[in-house]
Amino acid sequence: IEARTIVEGLKLVWSKGFNQ
C-alpha cells in the first residue's frame, strides 16, 4: 500500500465526516 493511497483515502473519509 502506498502512502499516497492512504492519504487519498483519509481525505475521502475526512470529506465525508466534514459533510456530515
DRENPA-3360 file (N, C-alpha, C; in nm, 2 decimals, always signed):
BEGIN
1 = IEARTIVE = +0.09/-0.12/+0.00/+0.00/+0.00/+0.00/+0.09/+0.12/+0.00 ~ +0.06/+0.22/-0.09/+0.14/+0.34/-0.10/+0.09/+0.44/+0.00 ~ +0.17/+0.53/+0.04/+0.13/+0.64/+0.14/+0.03/+0.73/+0.07 ~ +0.05/+0.75/-0.06/-0.05/+0.84/-0.13/-0.19/+0.78/-0.13 ~ -0.20/+0.65/-0.14/-0.33/+0.59/-0.14/-0.39/+0.61/+0.00 ~ -0.31/+0.60/+0.10/-0.37/+0.62/+0.24/-0.41/+0.76/+0.26 ~ -0.33/+0.85/+0.21/-0.37/+1.00/+0.22/-0.50/+1.02/+0.15 ~ -0.51/+0.97/+0.03/-0.63/+0.99/-0.05/-0.75/+0.93/+0.02;
9 = GLKLVWSK = -0.73/+0.81/+0.08/-0.84/+0.75/+0.15/-0.88/+0.84/+0.27 ~ -0.78/+0.89/+0.34/-0.81/+0.97/+0.46/-0.88/+1.09/+0.42 ~ -0.84/+1.15/+0.30/-0.91/+1.27/+0.26/-1.05/+1.25/+0.23 ~ -1.08/+1.13/+0.17/-1.22/+1.10/+0.14/-1.30/+1.08/+0.27 ~ -1.24/+1.01/+0.36/-1.31/+0.99/+0.49/-1.33/+1.13/+0.56 ~ -1.23/+1.21/+0.55/-1.24/+1.35/+0.61/-1.35/+1.43/+0.55 ~ -1.36/+1.42/+0.41/-1.46/+1.49/+0.34/-1.60/+1.44/+0.38 ~ -1.61/+1.31/+0.39/-1.74/+1.26/+0.43/-1.78/+1.30/+0.58;
17 = GFNQ = -1.68/+1.30/+0.67/-1.70/+1.34/+0.80/-1.74/+1.48/+0.81 ~ -1.67/+1.56/+0.73/-1.69/+1.71/+0.73/-1.83/+1.74/+0.68 ~ -1.87/+1.66/+0.57/-2.00/+1.68/+0.51/-2.11/+1.65/+0.62 ~ -2.09/+1.54/+0.69/-2.19/+1.50/+0.79/-2.18/+1.60/+0.91;
% end
